Amino acid sequence: MTTTQHETTVKLDQLRDDLNAYSQAAAEIEKWKAVQAAARARIEEALGEAEVGTIDGLRAVTWTHSERTTLDAKRLQADLPAEVLAPYLRTTVVRTFKPVAAGGLR
């Protein structure tokens, strides 16, 4: 492992195929998400205001109405002074996994 001022680096040459597989799978997932979204839109359009759709007389899909109440954090931050919000703010540390198009992939 190599450490720079802000980054720690490790060689993954032996995992090139895994990184390629990850990137290809991600592309396939995006493709299928688009297929899923288009199919859902057609089904929702056909359902209209109905809550149940059937195929061959059997319940195949439900699309029910519900109500949800949430806190509008952006508005709260805009309306209240920072010192009032400070005790309620929480900082979390996250790691973001993001392949980059470098290193001889593909």
N, C-alpha and C positions, 0 to 999 in steps of 0.2 A: 504494500500500500504506500502511496505517495501522498503527502499532505502539503497543501499550499496554504496561503493565508486564510482562505475561506472554504476551500474544498478539499475533500479527501478523494483520491483517485485510486482505482484498482483496475488492472488489466483484465478484460473479459474476452480476450481473443478466442479462448476455448468455448465460449458461449455464443459465438456469432450466429450459429444456426438457431439457438433459442431466441435471440433478439429478433432475428428475421421472422421466425414463427410467430412471435408476439405481435410484431407489426402487421403481418399478413392477417392474423386473426382479428386484430383491431379493425382493419379495413373491411373484413367480412362482416363483423358485427355492425359497423356503420351501414353497410349495404343492406343487411337484413332489418335493421331498425327502420330504414326508409321504406322497405317493403311492408313491414308491420304497420307503420304509420299510415300508409296509403290504404291498406286493407281496413284498418280501424276506421278511418274517415268514411269509407264507403259503407261500412256496417252502421256507424252512427247516423249517417244520413238516412239510411233505410229505416232505422229504428225511430227516427224523429223523436217524439215525446214518449214513445212506448218504453217500458222498462225491461221487457222480456222479448227476446227473439227466439224463434224456434226453427228447427230443421227437421223435416219428416215428423212434425207434430211433437217433437221432444225439445225441451228447453235447451238452447244452445249458447245463449249469451244473456247476461243481465247488464243493464246500465241504469243504475238507480240514482236518485237525487239524494243529496245529503247536505248538511250545513256544517261549516267549520268556522270557529272563531280563532283568530291568531293575533298576536301582538305586532303592531306596525313599528318595528324597530327603527326604521329610517325616520319616520315622523317623530317618534319619541326623541331620537337624537337631535332632530332639528328644533323641537319645541322646548326641550329641557336643557338647562346649563350643564356643562361637563362635570362640575363638582357634584351635582345631584346624581348623575348617571354613574360616576366613577365606582362606587361600591358594588354596582351591579354588573360591571363589565368583567369579562373573563378572557384571558389570553391562553390559547392552546398552541402547542407546537405540532406541526404536521410535516410529513415528508411527501413530496410530489414526485411520482414516478413518471418520467417523460422521455421516451426514446428520441434521439436526435438523428437527423439524416446525415450522419458522418461516419467515419470509421470503416468504410468499405462495406456497408450493409448492402444486401441484396445480391 
